[in-house]
């Protein structure tokens, strides 16, 4: 029992630390996920809570996990862990049954698991939390005395440093599919022989003699028996087996009329710059003058420089009046653009579809720095 208790405490603590850390270093990503949750659950009016919860929840997870691991106030820590699981276990059961979102986001972009796998994981963690809480008086500290509290304070301070940095820049560790070094066209390709999605289909046919409607499956529907059966309708397809999904599967660049010009930007090995601004109405103008100058430098140098946004219509025209941009606007999906870079705007530097640089607007290089960077790659 002592070994099981120790393992439960360690596993629970490490999982909570990992979960709190990977979400904490990507506060913008968690905010988007929480906003999605609230919208799909019909609670859009509470979306103002998403920014607040995107900091409180991961911090609470990380702190409880670290305190559990170090045996700091184990009575209170084990109770907090139990309260966490008492809320999230039934919540993830709801998510698994009704599937309002396909990714729970419990491990951010670092580890994506299905909704049912999330629920099973929480069942296991709940059992561990109960064991530690019930046997809390038998828990032996890893270190003695006040060192435990000092270590917890140091670990938490370092964690908060990572969170603050990630808020003002891109995440310190990039778990997203659009990380530096990734070739976008290759990441959008499905390898030959990959498993495709398998669906179960249902068909409804009306019997011409009895006028009764009967349901059939893929294997027995009477499509050839036109003498006795007439096709009525097709039921909703049910996904049986999920096939291979490429890491990047929703990236598209469109012109104002709606033409797909994605492949155009990957056709040659000249430097290409994407200014990614998911929502121009919320886009920072802090570096606008620098971006206008960089767009001019790129144009003179023979490089492509475009802004990709989801903002259209009058809101786009209003932005142009304020920012006086010197670059062209093309369009993409807002969710995808938020995934590419968390800054609004952010800058991507590519060659032949490979991402060679990615910057939050606070970190965009100067023209001199970008010139050296481009020259180094050319050499």
Residue pairs with C-beta under 8 A, 6 or more apart in sequence:
1 135
2 138
4 131
5 131
5 132
5 135
5 138
5 139
6 140
8 127
8 128
8 131
8 132
9 68
9 69
9 71
9 128
9 132
9 139
10 69
11 125
11 128
12 65
12 68
12 81
12 125
12 128
12 129
12 132
13 65
13 66
13 67
13 68
13 69
14 65
14 69
15 65
15 121
15 125
16 61
16 62
16 64
16 65
16 66
16 68
16 81
16 84
17 61
17 62
17 65
17 66
17 69
18 65
18 107
18 110
19 58
19 61
19 62
19 65
19 106
19 107
20 58
20 59
20 60
20 61
20 62
20 63
20 64
20 65
20 159
21 58
21 62
21 159
21 162
22 107
22 108
22 109
22 110
22 111
22 173
22 175
23 29
23 30
23 54
23 57
23 58
23 61
23 105
23 107
23 108
24 55
24 58
24 59
24 62
24 159
24 162
24 163
24 166
25 162
25 163
25 166
25 171
25 172
25 173
26 108
26 109
26 166
26 171
26 175
26 342
27 54
27 55
27 58
27 163
27 166
27 167
28 54
28 167
28 338
28 342
29 105
29 108
29 109
29 171
29 176
29 338
29 339
29 342
30 53
30 54
30 57
30 58
30 105
30 108
31 50
31 51
31 54
32 50
32 335
32 338
33 101
33 103
33 105
34 49
34 50
34 53
34 54
35 47
35 50
36 101
37 100
37 101
38 44
38 46
38 47
38 49
38 50
39 47
40 100
40 101
41 100
55 163
58 163
59 159
59 160
59 163
60 80
60 84
61 84
62 156
62 159
63 152
63 156
64 77
64 80
64 81
64 84
66 72
66 152
66 155
66 156
67 73
67 77
67 152
68 74
68 77
68 78
68 81
68 132
69 142
70 141
70 142
70 143
70 148
70 151
70 152
71 77
71 139
71 140
71 141
71 142
71 148
72 148
72 149
72 152
74 132
74 136
74 139
75 136
78 129
78 132
78 133
78 136
78 139
79 133
81 129
81 132
81 133
82 126
82 129
82 130
82 133
84 129
85 122
85 125
85 126
85 129
86 126
88 122
89 119
89 122
89 123
89 126
92 104
92 106
92 115
92 118
92 119
92 122
93 119
95 101
95 104
95 115
95 118
95 119
96 115
96 116
96 118
96 119
99 115
101 115
102 115
103 112
103 115
104 113
104 115
104 118
106 113
106 118
106 121
107 113
108 175
109 175
109 176
110 173
110 175
113 121
132 139
141 148
142 148
143 151
162 172
165 172
166 172
166 342
168 360
168 362
169 343
169 360
169 362
169 363
170 341
170 342
170 343
170 346
170 358
170 359
170 360
170 363
171 342
174 180
174 358
176 339
176 340
177 187
177 247
177 248
177 339
178 184
178 248
178 339
178 340
178 341
178 348
178 355
178 358
179 355
179 358
180 355
180 356
180 357
180 358
181 354
181 355
181 356
182 247
182 248
182 354
182 355
183 352
183 353
183 354
183 355
184 248
184 251
184 266
184 350
184 353
184 354
184 355
185 263
185 266
185 353
186 353
187 246
187 247
187 248
188 246
188 248
188 249
188 251
189 246
190 244
190 246
191 244
194 243
194 244
195 241
195 243
195 244
196 243
196 244
197 239
197 241
197 242
197 243
198 239
198 240
198 241
198 243
199 237
199 238
199 239
199 240
200 217
200 218
200 237
200 238
200 240
201 217
201 218
201 234
201 235
201 237
201 238
202 215
202 216
202 217
202 234
202 235
202 236
203 215
203 216
203 217
203 221
203 223
203 231
203 233
203 234
203 235
204 213
204 214
204 215
204 216
204 231
204 232
204 233
204 234
204 235
205 213
205 214
205 216
205 221
205 222
205 229
205 230
205 231
205 232
206 212
206 213
206 214
206 229
206 230
206 232
207 213
207 214
207 228
207 229
208 227
208 228
208 229
208 230
209 228
213 232
215 235
216 222
222 228
222 229
223 231
250 333
250 335
250 336
251 262
251 332
251 336
252 260
252 262
252 332
252 333
252 336
253 260
253 261
253 262
253 264
253 265
253 308
253 330
253 331
253 332
254 260
254 261
254 330
254 331
254 332
255 261
255 330
255 331
256 312
256 329
256 331
261 330
265 272
265 274
265 304
265 306
265 350
265 353
266 350
266 352
266 353
268 352
269 351
269 352
270 302
270 303
270 304
270 351
271 298
271 301
271 303
271 304
271 349
271 350
271 351
271 374
271 377
272 303
272 304
272 305
272 349
272 350
272 351
273 294
273 295
273 298
273 303
273 304
273 305
273 306
273 347
273 348
273 349
273 350
274 306
274 307
274 308
274 347
274 348
274 350
275 291
275 295
275 305
275 306
275 307
275 308
275 327
275 345
275 346
275 347
276 307
276 308
276 309
276 337
276 340
276 341
276 345
276 346
276 347
276 348
277 283
277 307
277 308
277 309
277 311
277 337
277 344
277 345
277 346
278 309
278 310
278 334
278 337
278 338
278 344
279 309
279 310
279 311
279 334
279 344
280 309
280 311
280 315
280 316
280 319
281 311
281 315
281 318
281 319
282 344
283 319
283 344
283 345
284 343
284 344
284 345
284 361
285 322
285 323
286 361
286 362
287 361
287 364
288 323
288 325
290 364
290 366
291 325
291 327
291 345
291 347
291 364
292 323
292 324
292 325
292 326
292 327
293 367
294 305
294 364
294 367
294 370
295 305
295 325
295 326
295 327
296 326
297 367
297 370
297 371
298 304
298 305
299 305
301 374
303 374
305 327
306 327
306 328
306 329
306 330
307 325
307 327
307 328
307 329
307 330
307 345
308 329
308 330
308 331
308 332
308 337
309 316
309 329
309 330
309 331
309 332
309 337
310 331
310 332
310 333
310 334
310 337
311 319
312 331
316 329
319 325
338 344
340 346
340 348
340 358
341 347
341 348
341 358
341 359
341 360
342 360
343 359
343 360
343 361
343 362
344 361
345 361
346 358
346 359
346 360
346 361
347 357
347 358
347 359
347 361
347 364
348 355
348 357
348 358
349 355
349 356
349 357
349 358
349 370
349 373
349 374
350 356
351 377
356 373
356 377
357 365
357 373
359 365
365 373
